[in-house]
Amino acid sequence: MKKARLLLLFLLLFCFCLTGCKNEEKDAVESVITQDLDKLKNLDADTAREYISAENLFPDSTNSTSDQDSVENFISKYFQNFDYKILDIKIDKDSASATLRLKTLDAQSLAKDYTGAQLQNQILNAASLGQSSSSATLEDHYQLLCQLMDTNRYETVENSCTIKLHKMLDTWVIQKTAALEDDIIGNFISYISNSNLLTPEETLDIYLTTIRSMNEEQLIRYLNLEQYMNNLDPEITNFTSAILNHVMSDFTYSIKETIQEGYNATVDVDVTTFDVNAVLKDYNTLYQKYLETPQSLYAGMDGRLQEAWNLMQECLEKSDTTTTLHVPIQMVNDGNSWTIQSPEQIGNSIFGSLTESLSSSLSASVTPQISAAESAISNILDSDSDSSYDSDYDSSYDSDYDSDYDSGYDSDYN
């Protein structure tokens, strides 16, 4: 009986020692995790760099260096509300894992805004510089993220996280992997790597919103209207400028429906804008009436041309008519994001009537009309001159010559 009691006591002591050892190991693991994550809570830049690599965040960056202040500014903003709670620790010999609940910035919302801002920059680069390159420096990426966090308010969200550790020389060391990095920053890397982060509708909305924000110079380049703005005739340049201002002041849109099949999508959008054709219709009516007046006959080619521009400008200033176009936009997912299948498709689809109308008004509706009018006027003058000479001059001359001259000549001669 006494031996049994001693054995039981020994077993209890052994279990207590094992439990104590495990608790000590758990405390050691917890201490290592707490030490690192507390530094993140306190916005320690060096610790943040150990968890976050710029190469994983911005793999398309054109360089691998950035200003120290920009990095620290990003860290201070991104982790200002960071918090954590250790839920469980498991130890197996020299390996350990800890389950945590993290409170991080809403990385999905930030990633969507960041991806949208990058797309907007690409569109504006195409409009301003004639190039749509998506390349950006590491500094550009950090500054854009900081700008978004300054401008927008992002809530915090909770995510689960597993931290793995291994024992080296009696010291527990956190295994800092790409998966842990993504967890620590709220899965931001996963979000920006998702080609479906922005839907086709959201992507098209960014395109159209960006177009609305363009200035005249950007629109001219984006819509390929340089041939009109660089024309030697200042009237053509002024008219093109006035048309663009009217178009953009009335420009609104409504995205209706999306049909998606795999990596392809068609987004239907109704675009409402200034009705250039209505202006041309009114102009043609007024100009035809003008050609029927005596003033058009005496004005000469230059006078009629000037009057044509005056009437065009008058119709443009008076018109407030809009028109709505139904435009199907073709989009494709290239594995990175949804994009317009052809970069010129939006301009050609939405502003196709504008460019056609400009071409019509500046070429077909003005110059050829004036040329036709000149020809018509020339025919009128020719016909008037010929008929006047034949009927009036010839008849009066012949009659006078026949009756007066012949009779007089005959009488004198006889």
Disulfide bonds with the S-S distance in Angstrom:
none
